[in-house]
Amino acid sequence: MIITDIIPKQRAILGLALLASVIGISCTSTDSQRLPVYPVRGEVFYQGKPAEGAQVLLLPANDSDLQVPRPHGQVGQDGAFVLTTYRAGDGAPVVSMW
């Protein structure tokens, strides 16, 4: 009876460990796959007041490519925002407008 209790627990632990490692691997990307980013900060005001809570989102010209990063940020109480691409506040990649 003790052995039958241990086997399901071991399977559950093994399953959770496997799931955690798969999630960890899928959420990691190497720096070599990332575009270089540069700090981007700004302010958004509407009718002279900070646009608190507004979302700032940069979209690529070719929006159909879902692999292209989409830098984003949220406007704070003072109207300021900082863009994030890969890690909080890291900035945005340089893009070509031509």
LUMDRENDREN-5522 format. One record per residue (C-alpha): x, y, z; residue number from 1. Coordinates in steps of 0.001 Angstrom, whole numbers. Layout:
+---------+---------+---------+-----+
!       x !       y !       z !  nr !
+---------+---------+---------+-----+
!       X !       Y !       Z ! NUM !
...
+---------+---------+---------+-----+
end
This chain:
+---------+---------+---------+-----+
!       x !       y !       z !  nr !
+---------+---------+---------+-----+
!       0 !       0 !       0 !   1 !
!    2844 !    2386 !     713 !   2 !
!    4400 !    1673 !   -2707 !   3 !
!    1150 !    2461 !   -4525 !   4 !
!     944 !    5811 !   -2710 !   5 !
!    4514 !    6734 !   -3662 !   6 !
!    4280 !    5955 !   -7389 !   7 !
!    1448 !    8443 !   -8167 !   8 !
!    3275 !   11117 !   -6154 !   9 !
!    6509 !   10468 !   -8055 !  10 !
!    4664 !   10659 !  -11363 !  11 !
!    3075 !   13942 !  -10357 !  12 !
!    6415 !   15397 !   -9271 !  13 !
!    8115 !   14173 !  -12441 !  14 !
!    5289 !   15608 !  -14565 !  15 !
!    5509 !   18993 !  -12834 !  16 !
!    9296 !   19061 !  -13198 !  17 !
!    9021 !   18248 !  -16900 !  18 !
!    6346 !   20909 !  -17416 !  19 !
!    8442 !   23527 !  -15605 !  20 !
!   11510 !   22742 !  -17724 !  21 !
!    9506 !   22945 !  -20972 !  22 !
!    8028 !   26287 !  -19945 !  23 !
!   11474 !   27549 !  -18958 !  24 !
!   13004 !   26542 !  -22270 !  25 !
!   10174 !   28002 !  -24344 !  26 !
!   10270 !   31310 !  -22490 !  27 !
!   14023 !   31791 !  -22939 !  28 !
!   15523 !   33263 !  -25987 !  29 !
!   19182 !   33842 !  -26561 !  30 !
!   20592 !   37317 !  -26919 !  31 !
!   21810 !   36381 !  -30408 !  32 !
!   18170 !   36120 !  -31562 !  33 !
!   17265 !   39535 !  -30229 !  34 !
!   17548 !   42838 !  -32010 !  35 !
!   19668 !   45364 !  -30123 !  36 !
!   17524 !   47842 !  -28210 !  37 !
!   18127 !   51388 !  -27024 !  38 !
!   16445 !   53283 !  -24173 !  39 !
!   13262 !   55115 !  -25165 !  40 !
!   11450 !   57482 !  -22803 !  41 !
!    8813 !   60056 !  -23500 !  42 !
!    5722 !   61864 !  -22312 !  43 !
!    2112 !   61789 !  -23485 !  44 !
!    -311 !   64591 !  -22691 !  45 !
!   -3865 !   65125 !  -23866 !  46 !
!   -5433 !   68571 !  -23576 !  47 !
!   -2562 !   69659 !  -21359 !  48 !
!   -2955 !   66783 !  -18863 !  49 !
!    -963 !   63554 !  -18482 !  50 !
!   -2603 !   60678 !  -20398 !  51 !
!   -2296 !   58376 !  -17388 !  52 !
!   -2884 !   54718 !  -18234 !  53 !
!   -2543 !   55192 !  -22004 !  54 !
!    -652 !   52455 !  -23844 !  55 !
!    2247 !   53322 !  -26143 !  56 !
!    2849 !   50605 !  -28743 !  57 !
!    5265 !   50603 !  -31677 !  58 !
!    4158 !   48374 !  -34558 !  59 !
!    6428 !   47233 !  -37382 !  60 !
!    5665 !   48358 !  -40934 !  61 !
!    5192 !   44686 !  -41857 !  62 !
!    2659 !   43899 !  -39130 !  63 !
!    2041 !   40372 !  -40451 !  64 !
!    5325 !   39062 !  -39019 !  65 !
!    4465 !   37992 !  -35467 !  66 !
!    8135 !   37331 !  -34648 !  67 !
!    9052 !   41017 !  -34886 !  68 !
!    9154 !   42575 !  -31407 !  69 !
!    6540 !   45175 !  -30492 !  70 !
!    7965 !   47661 !  -27993 !  71 !
!    5370 !   48947 !  -25549 !  72 !
!    4907 !   51053 !  -22463 !  73 !
!    2265 !   52538 !  -20210 !  74 !
!    1907 !   56212 !  -19377 !  75 !
!    2230 !   56984 !  -15683 !  76 !
!     583 !   59639 !  -13503 !  77 !
!    3129 !   62236 !  -14585 !  78 !
!    2630 !   61521 !  -18306 !  79 !
!    5961 !   59714 !  -18664 !  80 !
!    6503 !   56312 !  -20258 !  81 !
!    9437 !   53961 !  -20828 !  82 !
!    9377 !   51418 !  -23651 !  83 !
!    9959 !   47719 !  -23094 !  84 !
!   10819 !   45147 !  -25754 !  85 !
!   12398 !   42131 !  -24034 !  86 !
!   12907 !   43165 !  -20398 !  87 !
!   11242 !   45881 !  -18373 !  88 !
!   12450 !   49302 !  -19500 !  89 !
!   15089 !   48032 !  -21926 !  90 !
!   13939 !   50231 !  -24822 !  91 !
!   13194 !   49583 !  -28493 !  92 !
!   15129 !   48417 !  -31554 !  93 !
!   16212 !   50862 !  -34239 !  94 !
!   13931 !   50695 !  -37260 !  95 !
!   14281 !   51904 !  -40816 !  96 !
!   11585 !   54180 !  -42196 !  97 !
!   12764 !   53881 !  -45832 !  98 !
+---------+---------+---------+-----+
end
